[in-house]
């Protein structure tokens, strides 16, 4: 079975929590630009304010977004991710970005009840430290977490 076949069969469950990762086109460091990263931050906050889902924890790395989110009762995961990626790309182009911003599709994992959300949150926010972008989590500007 191909990746595209799996993508077509994706199922979204209302209220479900998902670990998602989406990558920039050709892994270009689009979000190494502070203004581009802040544009994506704004989109995440807007989609939450619109009731599309709750972004429990997220970090914007130079070439990808890594997040844990809880879907709203009427939101489809694919539609939410298309909204986030589309809005962010439009804003980045408006402020001077060129070309494609995102790879097609994204990776997701539906969390099981027994999975430790705080452990997952710590893993996500520590990405910049592991990548050598910051000495401490608090030194990196592009992340948020409801538990911290």
N, CA, C and O atoms as CSV, one atom per row, in Angstrom:
chain,resi,resn,atom,element,x,y,z
A,1,UNK,N,N,0.855,-1.183,0.000
A,1,UNK,CA,C,0.000,0.000,0.000
A,1,UNK,C,C,0.896,1.239,0.000
A,1,UNK,O,O,1.855,1.317,0.768
A,2,UNK,N,N,0.587,2.181,-0.842
A,2,UNK,CA,C,1.400,3.396,-0.948
A,2,UNK,C,C,1.008,4.400,0.129
A,2,UNK,O,O,-0.051,4.292,0.748
A,3,UNK,N,N,1.895,5.389,0.341
A,3,UNK,CA,C,1.624,6.442,1.312
A,3,UNK,C,C,0.364,7.199,0.941
A,3,UNK,O,O,-0.438,7.531,1.814
A,4,UNK,N,N,0.175,7.480,-0.360
A,4,UNK,CA,C,-1.016,8.232,-0.769
A,4,UNK,C,C,-2.287,7.440,-0.476
A,4,UNK,O,O,-3.320,8.038,-0.174
A,5,UNK,N,N,-2.238,6.114,-0.555
A,5,UNK,CA,C,-3.399,5.300,-0.216
A,5,UNK,C,C,-3.724,5.414,1.260
A,5,UNK,O,O,-4.894,5.496,1.636
A,6,UNK,N,N,-2.697,5.419,2.102
A,6,UNK,CA,C,-2.912,5.589,3.537
A,6,UNK,C,C,-3.508,6.953,3.824
A,6,UNK,O,O,-4.414,7.076,4.648
A,7,UNK,N,N,-3.005,7.983,3.147
A,7,UNK,CA,C,-3.498,9.346,3.354
A,7,UNK,C,C,-4.977,9.445,3.017
A,7,UNK,O,O,-5.739,10.091,3.736
A,8,UNK,N,N,-5.386,8.805,1.921
A,8,UNK,CA,C,-6.788,8.848,1.505
A,8,UNK,C,C,-7.693,8.154,2.518
A,8,UNK,O,O,-8.870,8.496,2.636
A,9,UNK,N,N,-7.153,7.189,3.244
A,9,UNK,CA,C,-7.952,6.431,4.200
A,9,UNK,C,C,-7.911,7.048,5.606
A,9,UNK,O,O,-8.447,6.459,6.545
A,10,UNK,N,N,-7.300,8.195,5.763
A,10,UNK,CA,C,-7.176,8.830,7.080
A,10,UNK,C,C,-8.557,9.056,7.682
A,10,UNK,O,O,-9.492,9.463,6.992
A,11,UNK,N,N,-8.670,8.788,8.966
A,11,UNK,CA,C,-9.928,8.975,9.684
A,11,UNK,C,C,-9.727,10.009,10.783
A,11,UNK,O,O,-8.767,9.920,11.549
A,12,UNK,N,N,-10.619,10.985,10.868
A,12,UNK,CA,C,-10.585,11.985,11.927
A,12,UNK,C,C,-11.690,11.701,12.923
A,12,UNK,O,O,-12.846,11.503,12.548
A,13,UNK,N,N,-11.328,11.683,14.184
A,13,UNK,CA,C,-12.319,11.454,15.232
A,13,UNK,C,C,-12.516,12.740,16.028
A,13,UNK,O,O,-11.541,13.302,16.527
A,14,UNK,N,N,-13.735,13.212,16.157
A,14,UNK,CA,C,-13.998,14.426,16.934
A,14,UNK,C,C,-13.484,14.275,18.364
A,14,UNK,O,O,-13.715,13.255,19.013
A,15,UNK,N,N,-12.784,15.303,18.845
A,15,UNK,CA,C,-12.246,15.280,20.196
A,15,UNK,C,C,-10.970,14.477,20.358
A,15,UNK,O,O,-10.385,14.471,21.442
A,16,UNK,N,N,-10.524,13.802,19.314
A,16,UNK,CA,C,-9.308,12.987,19.369
A,16,UNK,C,C,-8.071,13.874,19.425
A,16,UNK,O,O,-8.052,14.960,18.846
A,17,UNK,N,N,-7.046,13.414,20.117
A,17,UNK,CA,C,-5.757,14.109,20.139
A,17,UNK,C,C,-4.828,13.455,19.131
A,17,UNK,O,O,-4.761,12.230,19.025
A,18,UNK,N,N,-4.108,14.303,18.388
A,18,UNK,CA,C,-3.198,13.826,17.349
A,18,UNK,C,C,-1.834,14.466,17.508
A,18,UNK,O,O,-1.726,15.658,17.796
A,19,UNK,N,N,-0.812,13.683,17.323
A,19,UNK,CA,C,0.548,14.165,17.184
A,19,UNK,C,C,0.762,14.344,15.687
A,19,UNK,O,O,0.645,13.381,14.929
A,20,UNK,N,N,1.074,15.561,15.249
A,20,UNK,CA,C,1.224,15.830,13.818
A,20,UNK,C,C,2.585,16.450,13.530
A,20,UNK,O,O,3.148,17.182,14.344
A,21,UNK,N,N,3.086,16.135,12.362
A,21,UNK,CA,C,4.311,16.740,11.852
A,21,UNK,C,C,4.081,17.060,10.390
A,21,UNK,O,O,3.606,16.219,9.627
A,22,UNK,N,N,4.421,18.281,10.002
A,22,UNK,CA,C,4.367,18.659,8.600
A,22,UNK,C,C,5.665,19.376,8.259
A,22,UNK,O,O,6.199,20.139,9.064
A,23,UNK,N,N,6.157,19.121,7.071
A,23,UNK,CA,C,7.507,19.509,6.678
A,23,UNK,C,C,7.461,20.525,5.542
A,23,UNK,O,O,6.563,20.490,4.700
A,24,UNK,N,N,8.427,21.419,5.529
A,24,UNK,CA,C,8.529,22.400,4.453
A,24,UNK,C,C,8.976,21.728,3.154
A,24,UNK,O,O,9.579,20.655,3.169
A,25,UNK,N,N,8.671,22.370,2.052
A,25,UNK,CA,C,9.031,21.860,0.736
A,25,UNK,C,C,10.546,21.712,0.636
A,25,UNK,O,O,11.299,22.651,0.897
A,26,UNK,N,N,10.971,20.519,0.255
A,26,UNK,CA,C,12.395,20.184,0.137
A,26,UNK,C,C,13.180,20.454,1.414
A,26,UNK,O,O,14.393,20.656,1.377
A,27,UNK,N,N,12.480,20.456,2.541
A,27,UNK,CA,C,13.090,20.697,3.860
A,27,UNK,C,C,13.854,22.025,3.912
A,27,UNK,O,O,14.836,22.169,4.640
A,28,UNK,N,N,13.373,22.989,3.119
A,28,UNK,CA,C,13.976,24.326,3.153
A,28,UNK,C,C,13.718,24.947,4.528
A,28,UNK,O,O,12.633,24.763,5.079
A,29,UNK,N,N,14.679,25.672,5.095
A,29,UNK,CA,C,14.507,26.263,6.431
A,29,UNK,C,C,13.668,27.549,6.392
A,29,UNK,O,O,14.135,28.617,6.787
A,30,UNK,N,N,12.443,27.430,5.917
A,30,UNK,CA,C,11.532,28.570,5.763
A,30,UNK,C,C,11.368,29.311,7.085
A,30,UNK,O,O,11.334,30.541,7.117
A,31,UNK,N,N,11.266,28.550,8.181
A,31,UNK,CA,C,10.965,29.152,9.468
A,31,UNK,C,C,12.209,29.545,10.261
A,31,UNK,O,O,12.126,29.854,11.450
A,32,UNK,N,N,13.358,29.531,9.595
A,32,UNK,CA,C,14.544,30.152,10.192
A,32,UNK,C,C,14.345,31.669,10.196
A,32,UNK,O,O,14.973,32.384,10.978
A,33,UNK,N,N,13.476,32.145,9.325
A,33,UNK,CA,C,13.090,33.555,9.305
A,33,UNK,C,C,12.119,33.803,10.455
A,33,UNK,O,O,11.072,33.161,10.542
A,34,UNK,N,N,12.470,34.733,11.331
A,34,UNK,CA,C,11.626,35.054,12.476
A,34,UNK,C,C,10.222,35.460,12.026
A,34,UNK,O,O,9.236,35.020,12.616
A,35,UNK,N,N,10.119,36.292,10.991
A,35,UNK,CA,C,8.800,36.761,10.546
A,35,UNK,C,C,7.965,35.627,9.949
A,35,UNK,O,O,6.745,35.607,10.114
A,36,UNK,N,N,8.602,34.692,9.263
A,36,UNK,CA,C,7.863,33.560,8.716
A,36,UNK,C,C,7.362,32.663,9.843
A,36,UNK,O,O,6.225,32.194,9.807
A,37,UNK,N,N,8.206,32.427,10.837
A,37,UNK,CA,C,7.798,31.601,11.975
A,37,UNK,C,C,6.649,32.261,12.737
A,37,UNK,O,O,5.711,31.581,13.152
A,38,UNK,N,N,6.713,33.563,12.921
A,38,UNK,CA,C,5.643,34.268,13.639
A,38,UNK,C,C,4.335,34.258,12.845
A,38,UNK,O,O,3.252,34.266,13.430
A,39,UNK,N,N,4.435,34.241,11.520
A,39,UNK,CA,C,3.226,34.136,10.697
A,39,UNK,C,C,2.536,32.795,10.968
A,39,UNK,O,O,1.312,32.743,11.089
A,40,UNK,N,N,3.307,31.721,11.062
A,40,UNK,CA,C,2.726,30.418,11.371
A,40,UNK,C,C,2.170,30.400,12.793
A,40,UNK,O,O,1.101,29.836,13.024
A,41,UNK,N,N,2.869,31.001,13.742
A,41,UNK,CA,C,2.349,31.099,15.120
A,41,UNK,C,C,0.968,31.747,15.115
A,41,UNK,O,O,0.048,31.264,15.774
A,42,UNK,N,N,0.827,32.823,14.382
A,42,UNK,CA,C,-0.447,33.546,14.321
A,42,UNK,C,C,-1.551,32.660,13.749
A,42,UNK,O,O,-2.686,32.691,14.226
A,43,UNK,N,N,-1.223,31.881,12.737
A,43,UNK,CA,C,-2.216,30.994,12.132
A,43,UNK,C,C,-2.661,29.925,13.144
A,43,UNK,O,O,-3.851,29.621,13.236
A,44,UNK,N,N,-1.736,29.368,13.884
A,44,UNK,CA,C,-2.099,28.364,14.888
A,44,UNK,C,C,-3.054,28.970,15.922
A,44,UNK,O,O,-4.058,28.356,16.283
A,45,UNK,N,N,-2.740,30.155,16.383
A,45,UNK,CA,C,-3.600,30.815,17.380
A,45,UNK,C,C,-4.971,31.154,16.804
A,45,UNK,O,O,-5.984,31.024,17.491
A,46,UNK,N,N,-5.006,31.583,15.555
A,46,UNK,CA,C,-6.289,31.915,14.912
A,46,UNK,C,C,-7.183,30.691,14.758
A,46,UNK,O,O,-8.378,30.752,15.047
A,47,UNK,N,N,-6.610,29.586,14.305
A,47,UNK,CA,C,-7.436,28.397,14.109
A,47,UNK,C,C,-7.987,27.899,15.439
A,47,UNK,O,O,-9.096,27.366,15.494
A,48,UNK,N,N,-7.224,28.069,16.499
A,48,UNK,CA,C,-7.741,27.702,17.814
A,48,UNK,C,C,-8.862,28.652,18.223
A,48,UNK,O,O,-9.899,28.205,18.713
A,49,UNK,N,N,-8.670,29.949,18.029
A,49,UNK,CA,C,-9.692,30.936,18.381
A,49,UNK,C,C,-10.980,30.696,17.586
A,49,UNK,O,O,-12.074,30.989,18.068
A,50,UNK,N,N,-10.845,30.170,16.382
A,50,UNK,CA,C,-12.006,29.871,15.541
A,50,UNK,C,C,-12.687,28.565,15.943
A,50,UNK,O,O,-13.716,28.203,15.372
A,51,UNK,N,N,-12.124,27.858,16.916
A,51,UNK,CA,C,-12.731,26.627,17.402
A,51,UNK,C,C,-12.479,25.405,16.560
A,51,UNK,O,O,-13.220,24.426,16.647
A,52,UNK,N,N,-11.434,25.445,15.737
A,52,UNK,CA,C,-11.145,24.296,14.872
A,52,UNK,C,C,-10.415,23.183,15.616
A,52,UNK,O,O,-10.471,22.022,15.212
A,53,UNK,N,N,-9.743,23.531,16.683
A,53,UNK,CA,C,-9.022,22.560,17.483
A,53,UNK,C,C,-8.231,23.282,18.542
A,53,UNK,O,O,-8.104,24.506,18.521
A,54,UNK,N,N,-7.697,22.508,19.472
A,54,UNK,CA,C,-6.873,23.087,20.530
A,54,UNK,C,C,-5.436,22.620,20.339
A,54,UNK,O,O,-5.150,21.424,20.378
A,55,UNK,N,N,-4.536,23.577,20.133
A,55,UNK,CA,C,-3.119,23.272,19.978
A,55,UNK,C,C,-2.537,23.123,21.384
A,55,UNK,O,O,-2.249,24.119,22.048
A,56,UNK,N,N,-2.368,21.892,21.829
A,56,UNK,CA,C,-1.908,21.623,23.191
A,56,UNK,C,C,-0.439,21.950,23.367
A,56,UNK,O,O,-0.032,22.502,24.390
A,57,UNK,N,N,0.345,21.609,22.373
A,57,UNK,CA,C,1.776,21.919,22.381
A,57,UNK,C,C,2.249,21.941,20.937
A,57,UNK,O,O,1.821,21.130,20.116
A,58,UNK,N,N,3.146,22.888,20.639
A,58,UNK,CA,C,3.706,22.944,19.295
A,58,UNK,C,C,5.073,23.607,19.331
A,58,UNK,O,O,5.382,24.402,20.219
A,59,UNK,N,N,5.876,23.256,18.344
A,59,UNK,CA,C,7.164,23.915,18.133
A,59,UNK,C,C,7.354,24.062,16.629
A,59,UNK,O,O,7.093,23.142,15.854
A,60,UNK,N,N,7.813,25.241,16.244
A,60,UNK,CA,C,8.097,25.509,14.837
A,60,UNK,C,C,9.612,25.454,14.666
A,60,UNK,O,O,10.338,26.324,15.148
A,61,UNK,N,N,10.065,24.435,13.985
A,61,UNK,CA,C,11.475,24.264,13.688
A,61,UNK,C,C,11.750,24.923,12.329
A,61,UNK,O,O,10.806,25.235,11.604
A,62,UNK,N,N,13.006,25.138,11.973
A,62,UNK,CA,C,13.285,25.800,10.695
A,62,UNK,C,C,12.626,25.129,9.490
A,62,UNK,O,O,12.250,25.810,8.536
A,63,UNK,N,N,12.480,23.794,9.522
A,63,UNK,CA,C,11.934,23.107,8.351
A,63,UNK,C,C,10.707,22.243,8.635
A,63,UNK,O,O,10.309,21.443,7.789
A,64,UNK,N,N,10.107,22.394,9.811
A,64,UNK,CA,C,8.882,21.630,10.075
A,64,UNK,C,C,8.123,22.159,11.292
A,64,UNK,O,O,8.655,22.900,12.118
A,65,UNK,N,N,6.873,21.751,11.362
A,65,UNK,CA,C,6.012,22.012,12.511
A,65,UNK,C,C,5.734,20.678,13.171
A,65,UNK,O,O,5.388,19.700,12.508
A,66,UNK,N,N,5.890,20.650,14.485
A,66,UNK,CA,C,5.623,19.451,15.271
A,66,UNK,C,C,4.621,19.863,16.340
A,66,UNK,O,O,4.864,20.830,17.062
A,67,UNK,N,N,3.493,19.150,16.460
A,67,UNK,CA,C,2.452,19.595,17.383
A,67,UNK,C,C,1.606,18.444,17.906
A,67,UNK,O,O,1.510,17.376,17.301
A,68,UNK,N,N,1.003,18.707,19.052
A,68,UNK,CA,C,-0.027,17.846,19.613
A,68,UNK,C,C,-1.288,18.695,19.675
A,68,UNK,O,O,-1.285,19.780,20.256
A,69,UNK,N,N,-2.363,18.199,19.075
A,69,UNK,CA,C,-3.601,18.975,19.049
A,69,UNK,C,C,-4.789,18.096,19.353
A,69,UNK,O,O,-4.749,16.880,19.164
A,70,UNK,N,N,-5.849,18.725,19.825
A,70,UNK,CA,C,-7.123,18.049,20.065
A,70,UNK,C,C,-8.138,18.646,19.100
A,70,UNK,O,O,-8.367,19.855,19.089
A,71,UNK,N,N,-8.739,17.787,18.296
A,71,UNK,CA,C,-9.731,18.260,17.334
A,71,UNK,C,C,-11.007,18.705,18.040
A,71,UNK,O,O,-11.389,18.160,19.075
A,72,UNK,N,N,-11.649,19.699,17.460
A,72,UNK,CA,C,-12.972,20.105,17.912
A,72,UNK,C,C,-13.964,19.026,17.472
A,72,UNK,O,O,-13.621,18.145,16.684
A,73,UNK,N,N,-15.159,19.100,17.970
A,73,UNK,CA,C,-16.154,18.070,17.668
A,73,UNK,C,C,-16.606,18.064,16.210
A,73,UNK,O,O,-17.159,17.067,15.744
A,74,UNK,N,N,-16.384,19.153,15.486
A,74,UNK,CA,C,-16.838,19.204,14.087
A,74,UNK,C,C,-15.700,19.400,13.085
A,74,UNK,O,O,-15.946,19.706,11.918
A,75,UNK,N,N,-14.460,19.226,13.535
A,75,UNK,CA,C,-13.306,19.492,12.673
A,75,UNK,C,C,-12.691,18.209,12.149
A,75,UNK,O,O,-12.556,17.225,12.877
A,76,UNK,N,N,-12.323,18.231,10.888
A,76,UNK,CA,C,-11.603,17.144,10.238
A,76,UNK,C,C,-10.111,17.463,10.269
A,76,UNK,O,O,-9.712,18.584,9.954
A,77,UNK,N,N,-9.291,16.497,10.642
A,77,UNK,CA,C,-7.850,16.721,10.765
A,77,UNK,C,C,-7.241,17.200,9.450
A,77,UNK,O,O,-6.458,18.150,9.444
A,78,UNK,N,N,-7.587,16.565,8.356
A,78,UNK,CA,C,-7.050,16.972,7.055
A,78,UNK,C,C,-7.429,18.399,6.703
A,78,UNK,O,O,-6.603,19.164,6.205
A,79,UNK,N,N,-8.684,18.757,6.964
A,79,UNK,CA,C,-9.134,20.126,6.670
A,79,UNK,C,C,-8.406,21.138,7.544
A,79,UNK,O,O,-8.026,22.206,7.064
A,80,UNK,N,N,-8.207,20.817,8.814
A,80,UNK,CA,C,-7.480,21.730,9.699
A,80,UNK,C,C,-6.052,21.938,9.215
A,80,UNK,O,O,-5.566,23.068,9.177
A,81,UNK,N,N,-5.381,20.859,8.845
A,81,UNK,CA,C,-4.000,20.981,8.397
A,81,UNK,C,C,-3.920,21.727,7.059
A,81,UNK,O,O,-2.982,22.495,6.845
A,82,UNK,N,N,-4.875,21.517,6.167
A,82,UNK,CA,C,-4.893,22.282,4.914
A,82,UNK,C,C,-5.099,23.762,5.202
A,82,UNK,O,O,-4.481,24.610,4.559
A,83,UNK,N,N,-5.956,24.077,6.156
A,83,UNK,CA,C,-6.188,25.474,6.533
A,83,UNK,C,C,-4.910,26.100,7.084
A,83,UNK,O,O,-4.524,27.193,6.670
A,84,UNK,N,N,-4.262,25.419,8.005
A,84,UNK,CA,C,-3.030,25.942,8.613
A,84,UNK,C,C,-1.967,26.155,7.544
A,84,UNK,O,O,-1.378,27.233,7.455
A,85,UNK,N,N,-1.723,25.140,6.742
A,85,UNK,CA,C,-0.675,25.235,5.734
A,85,UNK,C,C,-1.000,26.288,4.676
A,85,UNK,O,O,-0.119,27.037,4.256
A,86,UNK,N,N,-2.259,26.348,4.244
A,86,UNK,CA,C,-2.648,27.324,3.232
A,86,UNK,C,C,-2.535,28.755,3.723
A,86,UNK,O,O,-1.976,29.611,3.037
A,87,UNK,N,N,-3.065,29.014,4.910
A,87,UNK,CA,C,-2.982,30.375,5.460
A,87,UNK,C,C,-1.539,30.793,5.701
A,87,UNK,O,O,-1.148,31.916,5.383
A,88,UNK,N,N,-0.749,29.881,6.266
A,88,UNK,CA,C,0.651,30.220,6.541
A,88,UNK,C,C,1.394,30.510,5.238
A,88,UNK,O,O,2.149,31.480,5.165
A,89,UNK,N,N,1.194,29.689,4.216
A,89,UNK,CA,C,1.872,29.902,2.935
A,89,UNK,C,C,1.482,31.248,2.329
A,89,UNK,O,O,2.337,31.973,1.821
A,90,UNK,N,N,0.206,31.578,2.383
A,90,UNK,CA,C,-0.261,32.850,1.828
A,90,UNK,C,C,0.402,34.032,2.551
A,90,UNK,O,O,0.836,34.992,1.914
A,91,UNK,N,N,0.475,33.952,3.861
A,91,UNK,CA,C,1.095,35.049,4.625
A,91,UNK,C,C,2.592,35.149,4.372
A,91,UNK,O,O,3.142,36.246,4.272
A,92,UNK,N,N,3.233,34.020,4.271
A,92,UNK,CA,C,4.678,34.020,4.023
A,92,UNK,C,C,4.974,34.612,2.656
A,92,UNK,O,O,5.924,35.380,2.506
A,93,UNK,N,N,4.177,34.267,1.664
A,93,UNK,CA,C,4.372,34.867,0.337
A,93,UNK,C,C,4.113,36.374,0.377
A,93,UNK,O,O,4.805,37.145,-0.289
A,94,UNK,N,N,3.118,36.788,1.157
A,94,UNK,CA,C,2.783,38.205,1.266
A,94,UNK,C,C,3.928,39.008,1.907
A,94,UNK,O,O,4.115,40.181,1.581
A,95,UNK,N,N,4.686,38.389,2.808
A,95,UNK,CA,C,5.780,39.111,3.468
A,95,UNK,C,C,7.138,38.846,2.812
A,95,UNK,O,O,8.184,39.152,3.384
A,96,UNK,N,N,7.107,38.279,1.621
A,96,UNK,CA,C,8.350,38.166,0.876
A,96,UNK,C,C,8.862,36.774,0.610
A,96,UNK,O,O,9.885,36.616,-0.057
A,97,UNK,N,N,8.176,35.748,1.114
A,97,UNK,CA,C,8.606,34.384,0.825
A,97,UNK,C,C,8.346,34.036,-0.629
A,97,UNK,O,O,7.440,34.594,-1.248
A,98,UNK,N,N,9.122,33.131,-1.172
A,98,UNK,CA,C,8.974,32.754,-2.573
A,98,UNK,C,C,8.807,31.237,-2.688
A,98,UNK,O,O,9.338,30.470,-1.884
A,99,UNK,N,N,8.066,30.839,-3.695
A,99,UNK,CA,C,7.930,29.420,-4.000
A,99,UNK,C,C,7.023,28.673,-3.040
A,99,UNK,O,O,6.308,29.265,-2.233
A,100,UNK,N,N,7.076,27.363,-3.151
A,100,UNK,CA,C,6.260,26.500,-2.307
A,100,UNK,C,C,6.777,26.528,-0.875
A,100,UNK,O,O,7.982,26.622,-0.639
A,101,UNK,N,N,5.865,26.448,0.062
A,101,UNK,CA,C,6.248,26.450,1.475
A,101,UNK,C,C,6.246,25.039,2.041
A,101,UNK,O,O,7.173,24.673,2.765
A,102,UNK,N,N,5.238,24.240,1.735
A,102,UNK,CA,C,5.044,22.945,2.388
A,102,UNK,C,C,5.164,21.765,1.438
A,102,UNK,O,O,4.840,21.865,0.254
A,103,UNK,N,N,5.637,20.638,1.979
A,103,UNK,CA,C,5.515,19.356,1.298
A,103,UNK,C,C,4.027,18.991,1.320
A,103,UNK,O,O,3.307,19.413,2.225
A,104,UNK,N,N,3.563,18.224,0.352
A,104,UNK,CA,C,2.178,17.760,0.430
A,104,UNK,C,C,2.026,16.800,1.625
A,104,UNK,O,O,2.983,16.146,2.041
A,105,UNK,N,N,0.837,16.737,2.144
A,105,UNK,CA,C,0.481,15.799,3.204
A,105,UNK,C,C,1.145,16.159,4.542
A,105,UNK,O,O,1.779,17.206,4.676
A,106,UNK,N,N,0.986,15.283,5.505
A,106,UNK,CA,C,1.577,15.440,6.832
A,106,UNK,C,C,1.520,14.084,7.507
A,106,UNK,O,O,0.808,13.186,7.059
A,107,UNK,N,N,2.269,13.943,8.580
A,107,UNK,CA,C,2.256,12.699,9.352
A,107,UNK,C,C,1.403,12.920,10.589
A,107,UNK,O,O,1.472,13.979,11.212
A,108,UNK,N,N,0.594,11.923,10.948
A,108,UNK,CA,C,-0.192,12.037,12.178
A,108,UNK,C,C,-0.216,10.713,12.923
A,108,UNK,O,O,-0.061,9.639,12.341
A,109,UNK,N,N,-0.413,10.827,14.220
A,109,UNK,CA,C,-0.546,9.674,15.093
A,109,UNK,C,C,-1.651,9.995,16.090
A,109,UNK,O,O,-1.535,10.950,16.858
A,110,UNK,N,N,-2.712,9.212,16.085
A,110,UNK,CA,C,-3.795,9.391,17.053
A,110,UNK,C,C,-3.326,8.834,18.392
A,110,UNK,O,O,-2.933,7.671,18.484
A,111,UNK,N,N,-3.368,9.659,19.415
A,111,UNK,CA,C,-2.914,9.220,20.730
A,111,UNK,C,C,-3.902,8.252,21.364
A,111,UNK,O,O,-5.119,8.389,21.236
A,112,UNK,N,N,-3.337,7.282,22.044
A,112,UNK,CA,C,-4.153,6.341,22.813
A,112,UNK,C,C,-4.298,6.877,24.231
A,112,UNK,O,O,-3.502,7.700,24.682
A,113,UNK,N,N,-5.290,6.414,24.904
A,113,UNK,CA,C,-5.574,6.872,26.269
A,113,UNK,C,C,-4.360,6.721,27.182
A,113,UNK,O,O,-4.110,7.586,28.021
A,114,UNK,N,N,-3.605,5.638,27.030
A,114,UNK,CA,C,-2.512,5.349,27.949
A,114,UNK,C,C,-1.222,6.131,27.637
A,114,UNK,O,O,-0.281,6.093,28.430
A,115,UNK,N,N,-1.166,6.824,26.516
A,115,UNK,CA,C,0.043,7.571,26.182
A,115,UNK,C,C,0.154,8.824,27.055
A,115,UNK,O,O,-0.837,9.510,27.304
A,116,UNK,N,N,1.346,9.103,27.504
A,116,UNK,CA,C,1.617,10.197,28.440
A,116,UNK,C,C,1.758,11.526,27.691
A,116,UNK,O,O,2.762,11.761,27.019
A,117,UNK,N,N,0.753,12.385,27.811
A,117,UNK,CA,C,0.744,13.666,27.103
A,117,UNK,C,C,1.884,14.577,27.548
A,117,UNK,O,O,2.480,15.267,26.721
A,118,UNK,N,N,2.191,14.588,28.836
A,118,UNK,CA,C,3.278,15.448,29.318
A,118,UNK,C,C,4.634,14.999,28.784
A,118,UNK,O,O,5.481,15.831,28.461
A,119,UNK,N,N,4.837,13.708,28.691
A,119,UNK,CA,C,6.082,13.194,28.109
A,119,UNK,C,C,6.193,13.592,26.636
A,119,UNK,O,O,7.267,13.975,26.172
A,120,UNK,N,N,5.100,13.502,25.919
A,120,UNK,CA,C,5.071,13.894,24.511
A,120,UNK,C,C,5.324,15.401,24.391
A,120,UNK,O,O,6.072,15.839,23.518
A,121,UNK,N,N,4.700,16.186,25.267
A,121,UNK,CA,C,4.902,17.642,25.256
A,121,UNK,C,C,6.364,17.987,25.497
A,121,UNK,O,O,6.925,18.838,24.807
A,122,UNK,N,N,6.979,17.336,26.466
A,122,UNK,CA,C,8.405,17.596,26.746
A,122,UNK,C,C,9.271,17.255,25.534
A,122,UNK,O,O,10.205,17.983,25.201
A,123,UNK,N,N,8.949,16.150,24.889
A,123,UNK,CA,C,9.693,15.749,23.690
A,123,UNK,C,C,9.564,16.815,22.604
A,123,UNK,O,O,10.555,17.184,21.973
A,124,UNK,N,N,8.348,17.310,22.384
A,124,UNK,CA,C,8.115,18.295,21.327
A,124,UNK,C,C,8.868,19.586,21.613
A,124,UNK,O,O,9.595,20.078,20.750
A,125,UNK,N,N,8.706,20.145,22.812
A,125,UNK,CA,C,9.333,21.445,23.092
A,125,UNK,C,C,10.848,21.353,23.217
A,125,UNK,O,O,11.535,22.371,23.133
A,126,UNK,N,N,11.380,20.149,23.418
A,126,UNK,CA,C,12.837,19.983,23.496
A,126,UNK,C,C,13.483,19.834,22.124
A,126,UNK,O,O,14.708,19.761,22.036
A,127,UNK,N,N,12.700,19.788,21.061
A,127,UNK,CA,C,13.268,19.648,19.712
A,127,UNK,C,C,14.347,20.687,19.404
A,127,UNK,O,O,15.401,20.312,18.890
A,128,UNK,N,N,14.134,21.975,19.693
A,128,UNK,CA,C,15.179,22.964,19.386
A,128,UNK,C,C,16.469,22.732,20.172
A,128,UNK,O,O,17.555,23.018,19.669
A,129,UNK,N,N,16.363,22.223,21.384
A,129,UNK,CA,C,17.559,21.933,22.193
A,129,UNK,C,C,18.319,20.765,21.570
A,129,UNK,O,O,19.538,20.827,21.410
A,130,UNK,N,N,17.597,19.700,21.219
A,130,UNK,CA,C,18.238,18.536,20.591
A,130,UNK,C,C,18.882,18.905,19.254
A,130,UNK,O,O,19.908,18.339,18.877
A,131,UNK,N,N,18.273,19.861,18.536
A,131,UNK,CA,C,18.798,20.280,17.225
A,131,UNK,C,C,19.924,21.301,17.353
A,131,UNK,O,O,20.506,21.701,16.345
A,132,UNK,N,N,20.239,21.728,18.568
A,132,UNK,CA,C,21.308,22.703,18.770
A,132,UNK,C,C,20.895,24.134,18.456
A,132,UNK,O,O,21.757,24.990,18.259
A,133,UNK,N,N,19.597,24.411,18.404
A,133,UNK,CA,C,19.117,25.763,18.111
A,133,UNK,C,C,18.989,26.620,19.363
A,133,UNK,O,O,18.874,27.842,19.276
A,134,UNK,N,N,19.009,25.980,20.524
A,134,UNK,CA,C,18.894,26.701,21.793
A,134,UNK,C,C,19.538,25.860,22.885
A,134,UNK,O,O,19.573,24.632,22.806
A,135,UNK,N,N,20.043,26.537,23.898
A,135,UNK,CA,C,20.644,25.826,25.029
A,135,UNK,C,C,19.563,25.301,25.980
A,135,UNK,O,O,19.715,24.242,26.590
A,136,UNK,N,N,18.472,26.062,26.090
A,136,UNK,CA,C,17.353,25.694,26.957
A,136,UNK,C,C,16.054,25.921,26.194
A,136,UNK,O,O,16.005,26.743,25.279
A,137,UNK,N,N,15.013,25.203,26.563
A,137,UNK,CA,C,13.717,25.334,25.900
A,137,UNK,C,C,13.247,26.787,25.903
A,137,UNK,O,O,12.778,27.290,24.882
A,138,UNK,N,N,13.371,27.453,27.032
A,138,UNK,CA,C,12.903,28.829,27.144
A,138,UNK,C,C,13.641,29.823,26.277
A,138,UNK,O,O,13.166,30.942,26.079
A,139,UNK,N,N,14.797,29.435,25.755
A,139,UNK,CA,C,15.569,30.323,24.886
A,139,UNK,C,C,15.050,30.350,23.457
A,139,UNK,O,O,15.385,31.255,22.692
A,140,UNK,N,N,14.243,29.376,23.093
A,140,UNK,CA,C,13.740,29.274,21.721
A,140,UNK,C,C,12.405,30.000,21.626
A,140,UNK,O,O,11.543,29.783,22.478
A,141,UNK,N,N,12.199,30.849,20.632
A,141,UNK,CA,C,11.006,31.705,20.622
A,141,UNK,C,C,9.726,31.110,20.017
A,141,UNK,O,O,8.651,31.675,20.213
A,142,UNK,N,N,9.807,30.004,19.299
A,142,UNK,CA,C,8.648,29.568,18.505
A,142,UNK,C,C,8.034,28.272,19.033
A,142,UNK,O,O,8.094,27.236,18.372
A,143,UNK,N,N,7.454,28.335,20.206
A,143,UNK,CA,C,6.780,27.174,20.768
A,143,UNK,C,C,5.740,27.634,21.778
A,143,UNK,O,O,5.755,28.775,22.240
A,144,UNK,N,N,4.842,26.723,22.107
A,144,UNK,CA,C,3.858,26.981,23.144
A,144,UNK,C,C,3.380,25.638,23.685
A,144,UNK,O,O,3.448,24.620,22.996
A,145,UNK,N,N,2.895,25.645,24.926
A,145,UNK,CA,C,2.420,24.431,25.556
A,145,UNK,C,C,1.416,24.797,26.644
A,145,UNK,O,O,1.692,25.664,27.473
A,146,UNK,N,N,0.269,24.152,26.650
A,146,UNK,CA,C,-0.757,24.478,27.635
A,146,UNK,C,C,-0.348,24.042,29.046
A,146,UNK,O,O,-0.906,24.539,30.024
A,147,UNK,N,N,0.608,23.129,29.168
A,147,UNK,CA,C,0.997,22.617,30.484
A,147,UNK,C,C,2.183,23.346,31.093
A,147,UNK,O,O,2.505,23.120,32.260
A,148,UNK,N,N,2.837,24.210,30.340
A,148,UNK,CA,C,4.045,24.872,30.864
A,148,UNK,C,C,3.837,26.361,30.982
A,148,UNK,O,O,4.743,27.080,31.404
